Amino acid sequence: MNPEDDLRIVGKRYYGRWLSALLVLLCVMAMAHSMINNPRFEWGVIAENFTEASILQGVLMTLQLTAISVVLGFAFGTVLALMRLSSNPVLVAVSWAYTWFFRGVPMLVQLFLWYNIAALYPTLSLSLPGVGELWSAQSNALISPFSAAVIALVMHQSAYAAEIVRAGIQSVGNGQLEAARALGYRPAQIFRFTILPQAMRAILPPAGNEVIGQLKTTAVVSVISLQDVLFSAQIIYQRTYEVIPLLLVATLWYLLMTSVLSVGQFYIERYFSRGVSRGSSRTLWRSLLNGFTPTRSERSISNG
């Protein structure tokens, strides 16, 4: 009998991996049991107030602030990124100074500054030399809590968006630009058909995280009595003294909204990654099961 006939392959046993997974699972089960059976969480109160009218109104306000600030912030941020990449030293300096200032000042401070801008400029006016004043208005009449929140959020968002867009544009190799010029593309066509599609793959992951972060940042508007989710919850628990349940209502709504944005981010990234990565064909469920990491076959392909 050939000795090799008795040989068989035995897979390596990862006892430490299974032990650590068991310990983590026990901890999660203990936390879940504590939360479910702790009467102080008052899950009945949470269920009762989850769809309360003022809470839903606060959700709409949060989504509205997020949408406006993200759209305008990334539009203005794209302009700032192009200014930063310009050969004009004045445009580069202005873009750099803007980004430096609004990334350096905390969002809450910016919000208070815009909310109290009337202390610096009681009247806003538009004048032309030789013509005189064309228009003027009181700052307090123009800068409401909503407009102050929008201005602060857009300014804050555009500074971060500028760096994200600039990094994405710079990720496109010079060889791609030279090839587009060789084909006779005009500068606008080069940006639209060559730079933008490739830059989007580098822009989308940090941009998606920035959008989710901006949604959570809108919670600061509660300090100027703008009725977002957090402020709506505060109004209710100041009347009922049910602080923890109402804060959990706000927490659950933020988790729900950020989860929806995360799903949208996944599909948008998959769309712009088509034809480049094998992982672009994966479904959301498969990505969740794999922890958003490449499969073994995908890693072997990427490693050559």
Salt bridges, closest charged atoms under 4 A:
GLU163 OE2 - ARG84 NH1 3.28
GLU163 OE1 - ARG166 NH2 2.72
